[in-house]
Amino acid sequence: MNNSVLLSLVYNFVFKLMDLYSHSSIHKGLEALSSKVKELFSGSAIWYYLRTYENTSRFFEQSFFLRSIQGCIDGFLSVLRKVFVPIWTSYTNSKAYDLLQNSLLGMIIKIITDRFVLILCFFIFIHTTVPYHSWHNQYGAALIILITLLYLVKASSDIRYGLDIKRMDFALVLFIISVLIGTFTSITPSSSIRTLVFNGMSFLLVLLIVNVIKSGEDIGTMIYWIIAAITATSLLGFYQYIKGVPVDPTLVDVTFSPGVGRVFSSMGNPNNYAEYLVLTLPFFGAAFFNTKNPYMKAAIAGLSVLPLVNLVLTSSRSGWIGFVASVFVFIFFKNRKLIPLAIVMGILAIPLIPSSIIDRLNTIGKDTSTLYRLKIWEGSWRIVEDFWATGLGLGQEPFQRFFNKYTSAALPAHSHMLPLQIWVELGLLGIVSFVWMVVRLVKKSMICIFEKKNEGLNNIIIACISSLTGILVIGLFEYVWFYPRILTMFWIDISILMAALNLQNLKTGIPLPRE
C-alpha cells in the first residue's frame, strides 16, 4: 500500500511539472520559434526528401533476383508442408497427443507455439542475462538455429507464417550481399567464413523477427522482455559494484583514472555492457509512454534508474556520449519543443555530476586509449585508400594481416570505428549499402512519426531510432560489432524497427502493450 502511495506521488509530481511547463511562457515562446523554423524548413529540398516515399523498394520487390530467392524459399516451405501436414495430422489423432495436450508441458508448449514471439523473447532474455564466463558465442548461433527449426515446424502447420524477404528493407539485403561477397573474396577465406556464421545468424534472426511479429502486442511483449532482461543485468551490475570491481589497467589508464573499477555485468567488458545498455534503454521510454496505467508508468520509470546508474558505473565515455545522443533524438521526435528545456536542465545539472565522471570525461584526448585510437584510425584509413573498392574481406584477420604494413602502431583487433571497419572489410558496396540502409530506415521512421497515424507505434519507432543513433555515435569511437552479443542486439533493434514500419505501412492499428 505504501509503495502504491509513493508511486502515485511520484507520478503526480512528474506530470504536474510537465503540466506547469506546458502552460508556461517559456513553452509558448519555444512553440512559436519551432513553428517559425518549421515554416522556413518545410519548403526546402531536404524536407521534401524526408517527407516523400521512395520507389526504389518497388523496383527491388519486382526484380528477378528477389523473385528468384523468394520463389526458392516458398518452394521449400511448400514441400515442407506437404511432408509435415500428414505426419502432424496422424499425430494429432493419436493417444499420445491427447495425453500431452492434457499435461502441464502440453499447456506450456501450446502457449509458446500459439505466440511464437515468446520463443524469441526467451532467446533475448537468455542472450542478455547469461554471465560472460558461462556464455560462448556458439550458444547464440545454436539457439538461433534451434529457433529457426521450430519456426519451420510452425510455418509447416500454419500458413500464416512464412519467410517473406520483402519485410526486410532492400538496402539491408544489399548489405547482406556485400557480406557474402566480402567472405568469398577475402584474402583469408577460412577466417571470413567463421565470421560469416555469426553475421549470418544475426541476419537470419532479423528475417524471423520481421515475419513473426504480426501486431503491436507482439512488439510490446518483446519490449517488456527486453526491460526484464536489462533489469536483471542491472542487479548483477550492482552486485559487482558492491562486491568491488578490480581495476583493470587494460581497460583504463591508471595514470589519469586511478582506482576506477568498471562494472561489466553479464557482458564481461564494461564498454560492451555500456553499448548493450545504450541499445536497450530507449525501450523503457517506449514502454512508459505506451501504457495507460499510472502505476505501471511509475514502475517503468523506477526500473529505468537501475540501468542508468549501471551505465554510469561502466565508466564508458563513448557510452555516455551515445546515450546523450539517443536521449536528444528521443526528445526531438517525441516533443522537440522540450529540447531547449532539456538542454537548460542538463546545464543546471552539471554541478550535481560526481567529480569521478567529470574527471573521466576530461581524460578524452589525453589518455593512452584516445591517443592509440588516433594511430589506429590513421593506419586503417591508409588501408581504405588502397582497397576502397573491394575491401580486404570479412572479419578481423584480413585487417590484422595488412595493418602493420601501413603503420608502426601496435597491432589492434580492429579499427575502433564501425563505418571505417565496414569499409576496410567490405569495400564500397558494404559501406554504401550500410549507410543507405540507415538513411532509409531513418527517413521511413520520420515519415511515420510526422504522419501521426498511431501514437503507440510511433513511440516504438522513436525508441528504435534513438537506440540506433546512440549505438552509431558510439560506433564513431568503437567497433561495436566486435562482440557477437552486441552485433546480435544491434540487428534485433533493426528488426523491431522494420517490423514496426511494416505495421505502419499496412495501416494496421497497434494495440498498446499489456498493462
N, C-alpha and C positions, 0 to 999 in steps of 0.2 A: 504494500500500500504506500509506504514511504517512498519507494522507488518511483511509483506511478506519479505521486505528487511532485517529486523532484523533476522528473521528465517533463511533466506538464508545465512547470515553472520555466524550465529551460526553453521549451518550445514557445511559450508565450512571450518570453523575453526577446528571443531572436526575431520573431515575426512582428513584435511591437517595434523593434528597432528598424526593421525593413519598412514598416508602415510609416514611421516618422520620416524616414529618408524619402519615401515616395511622395510625400506631401511637402517636402522642404523646398526652399527657393533654390538650393544647390541642384536638386534633381530637375526642377523646371528649367534652370539655365542650361544644364547639360543636355536636356532633351531638345531644347531649341537649337543648340550648337550641333547636336547629332543630326537633326533634321536638315540643317543647312549643308552640312558635309555630305549627307546622303543625296541632297538635291544636286550638288555640284558633281558628285561622283557618278550619279545614275546615267548621265549622258556620255560617259567615257567608253572607250573600246574594251577596257578591262571588265567593266561592269556588264557590258553586253555579252562578252565571252563567258563570264561566270553564270549568267542567268539563262543561257541558251543551251539546249540539248545538242549533243553531237550525233552525227550519223555514222561515225566510224564503227560503232558497235554493230549496226545493221549489216555493214559490209562484211564484218567478221563472222556474224551469225549465219550469213548466207553463203560463205565461202566454201569451196570444195574441200579444203583442208579440214575445217571444223566438222562439216557434214560427214566426212570420211571417218574421223575419230569417233564422233557421236554414234555413227552407224555401227561401228565395231563394238562399242560399249552396249548399245541397245541390243545388238545381236547376241552378245554374250549373256545378257540378262534374260533374253527370250529363251535361249537354250536352257539356262539355269532353271527358269520357271517350269519348263516342260519336264525337266528331270525331277525337280523338287516337289512340285504340286502333288503328283500321285503318291510319292513317299509320305508327304505330310498328311494327305487325306487318309491314307491307310493307318498312319499312326494315331490320328485323332479319333479313329473308330475302335481303338484298342483299349483294353482294361488298364494298361499301364498309363495311358494318357488320363483316364478318369481318376486314377489314384494320385497322379501328380497334380492335377487340377485342384483336388480337394486338400492338398497338403500346404503347409506354410511356404515351402520352397516354391511350389507352383504359383501361389499368390504373388510372391515376390517377382518371379520370372514374368508373370503376366503384366504386373505394374510397369516393369522395366521395358518390356517389349512393346507395350501399348504406347509408351512415350520413350522412344529411343534416345531422345535428347538426354535422358537421365544417365545413360551409359557414358555419353560424352562428358557430363558433369562429374561423374565418378572419376573419369580419367583426369580431368583438370584438377580435381581435389588431390588425387594421389600424386600427380605430376608436380604439384606445388608444395605439398607438405612433407613428403618423404625426405628425411635429412640427407645431406650430401654424402656422408660416409656410408649410407645404406643404399644410395642410388647409383645406378650405372646407366649411361646414355642408351645402352642397348635395351633397357627396360622400356623406355619411351617408344622406341621403334617396335618392340614386340607387342606392346599394348595397342598401338595404332593398327598393326596387322590383325590382331585379335578383334578389335572393334570393326575393322573392315569386313572380316569374315562374318561377324554377327550381322552386319548391315546387309551383306549379300543374302544371308538367310532371310532377313526381314524383307528385302526387296523381292525375293523369290516368292513370298507368300502374300505380299501386299503391293498391288500395282501402283499405289500412290507414291511409293518410294522408288527412286531411280538415281541415276548419276548424270545429271544434266550439266554439261560443261558451260553452257551459256549463263548459268547462275554465277559464274566467276567473271570478273572483269577481264576483257580480252587482252589488256596490257599485261595482266598477270600471266596469261597463257604465253605471251611473247617472252616474258621473263623466264618462265619455266623452260621454254625452248632454248633460251640463251644458256641456262644452267646445263642442259643436256649437251649442247654444242661445246661448252667450256669443259665438260667432263671428257668427251671423246677426242678433243683436240689438245688436251693438256700435255704439258711436257713430262708429267708424271701420271699417266692414266690410272694406275692401280690405286694411288692415294686419292685421286679425284673421285674414283668410284666409291671409296669408303665415305667420303664427304657427301656424295650424291645420295647415299642411303638416308642420312639424316634430313637433308633438304627434301628428298622425295617423300619421306614420311610426313613432313610438315605440309607439303602441297596436297598429299592425299587427305590429310585431316581437314584442310580447307574445303576440298571437294565434298567431303562427308558433311561438314557442318552446314554449308550453304544449301545442301539438299535435305538435311534432316530438319532444319528449322522451318516450321510451317506457319508460325504465328508469333505474335508479340509475347504471348505467355511462355513460349519456348525460350525466347531470349531472356525474359525476366527470370526464369528458373536458372538459366546459365549464369546470369549476373549474381544472383544470390549465392550460388555455389562458389563463385569466384570470391565474393566477400567472405564467405565462411572459411575458405582456404587461406586467404590473406590474414584473417583474424588469427587463425591457428599459427601461422608462421610468426605473427607479431608477438604472440605469447611466448613462443620459443626464443625470439629475439630478446625479450625482456628477461627471460631466464638466463640467457647468456650474459647479458649486461650485469645482472645481479651477481651471478657467479664470478664474473670477471673475465674479460677477453684479453688474452696476452697480446702485447704489442708485436706486430709482425713488420720487421724492417723492410720486407719486400713489398709491403702494401702502403707504407707511409714513410716519409723522410723524417727520421727521428731528430735530425738537426733542427728542423723547423717545427715539428709536431711531436715532441717527446711525450711519451705516456699515453698516446692515443690508441686505445683498443677499439677496433671497429667491429660492430655487430654484423653477422652474416646469416643468421637464422638457418634455414634449410638449404641455402644455396652454396655454402662453402666459401664464398668470396663476397666481401661487402659491396664491391662495385656491381656484381651480378645481382645481388639482392636489391640494391637501390634501383637497378634497371627494371627488375620484376615489379617493384612497388610502383614505379612511375607508369608502367604499362597497365596496372590494375586499379590504382587509386581513383581515377575518374569514374569508375563504375559505381563507387559509393555515391557520387553526385547524381548519377542516373537513377539509382535506386531511391535516393532521398526525394527527388522531385516526382518520381513515378508512383509513389504510394500516397494514399489519401489519409491514412491513419496517422494522427499526430504522434502517437506513442512509437510507432514504427519509424517515423521521421527522426524522432529524438534518439532512438536506439541506433539507427544507422549513423547519425551524426556522432554519437558517442563512440561507436566502434571504429569510425574513421580516424579517431585520435590515435589509436594503437599503431597502425602502420605509419602515420605521420611522424610519431615520435621515433619509430624504428628507422624511418628514412633519415632523421637527424643523427641517430646513433650509428648509421653506416659510415658517417663522415665522408660521404661521396660528394665531392664538389660538383661533378658533372650531373649527378643525380639531383642535387638541389636545384641547379640551374634548369635542368629538364623539367622538373616538377613546377617551377615557377612559370615556365613557358606553357605547360599544359593547363595550369590554372588560368592564365591570361586568355588562352583560346576558349576555355570553357565559359568564362565570364563574357567574352566577346560575343559568342553565339547565343548564350542564354539571355543576357541582357547587357548589351555593350554600353549602355548609359551608366553602368556601375563601375566601369573601368577606371575613370578618374578617382572615384571614391576608394576603390581598391588600392590604387597607387598611393593615395594620401595615407590610407591606413597602414600600408606597407612601410612608408617612410616614418610614420609615427611609431611603428613597432620596432624600428632599428635599435633604439636604446634598450629594448627589452630582450634582444637576441643575446644568448650566452656568449661570453668572450671566447669560448672554445671554438664556436662556429665562425666568429669574425676572424680569429687567428688562422683557422684552417683556410678560409677564403683568401686571406692575404698572402698565402703561400703560392697562389696561382702565378705562374711566370717566374718563380724563384727556385722552387724545389727541383730535385733531380728528375722527378716524374714528368714535369712540364718540359724541362729542357731536353730530356731524352725523346719526348714525342716530336719536338721540332725537327730533330735529326731523322727520325723515322719517316716523317711526312716528306722531308726533302728527298730522301732516298727512294721512297715509294713513288713520288711524282716523276722522278727520273725514269723509273720503270715504265710508267704510263706514257711518257714521251716517246719511248721506243716501241711499246706494244699497245698503243692506244686503240688499235682496230680489233685485234684478236684477243688480247689478254694472255696471261700465262697459263691459265687453267684453274679449275675449281679447287678450292682448298688452300691450306696454309703451306703445304710442301713446295708447290711451284714457286710461291712467293719467297720462301726461305732459300730456295736453290739460287735465286738470282739477286737477292737483296745485297749481299756483301760485294757484289760486282759493281754496285752503284754508290756505296758509301762505306766509310770505315766504322760506322756506329755498330755497337754490339747487336748481334742477330736477335730480332724480336720474333714473336709468334705470328704477328700480323701488323698491319699498318696503323692500328689505333684510330681508324676513321672509317665508318661504314661505307659512304659513297666511294671513297678512294680505294678501299679493298674490293668493292664490287667491280670497279673499273679495272684494277690490276688483274683480277681473276677472270672476268667475263668479257672484257673489251667493250667496244662501243655499243653493241646490241644490249649487253647486260645493263649498263648504266642508263642508257636512254629508255629502255623498257621499264626499268625500276622507277625512274623519275616520272615517266609518263603515267605509270600506274598510280603513283601518289597524287599527281596533279589531277588525274581523272576522278579518283575517289574523293578528293577534297572538293572538286567542282561539283560533282553529283551530290555530295553532302550539303554543300551550300545551297544548291537549288532546292533540295528537300526542306532544309531549315527555313529558308526565306518564304517558301510557299505555305508553310504553317498548316499542312494538311492534318497532322496529328501530333499533339504535344508529346505524348508518351514515346512515340517513335523518334521524334526529334531529340529528346533527351538522351536516348541511346546512341544516336548518331553523333551528337555533340561529345559524349563521353569517349567514343571510339576515336574521333578526330583529335580530341585533347590528348588521349593516350598516344596516338601516332605522332603527334607533334612533340610530346615530351621525349619519346624514345629516339626520334630523329635528331633532336637537339643534342642528346647525349651521344648519338652516333657521329657527331662532329668531333668528338674527343675520344671515343672508344669504338672498337669494332664489336658492336653489341650482339652480333650473331655468332661469336666465337664459342659461347657456351650453348649447347643444344637446347637447354631448357628455356633460355631467353629467346632463341630462334623460334621454338615452337609456340611460345606465348605471343610473340610478335604476330605470327600468322593466325593464331586464334583470334586476336584483336581484329586483324584484317578480315577474317571470315565472318565475324559477328557484324562488322560494318557492312560488308557486302550483302549479308542476309537481311539486315535492316533496310538497306537500299532496295533490295528486291521486293520486300513487303510494301515499301512506299510506291514503287513503280507499278505494282499490282493493284494499287489503290485500295488496299485492304486495311480495315481498322486494326489497331494494335491494342489489345486489352492491357490494362495496367498489370504489372507484376503482382503476384499474390501477396496479400497483406497479412 
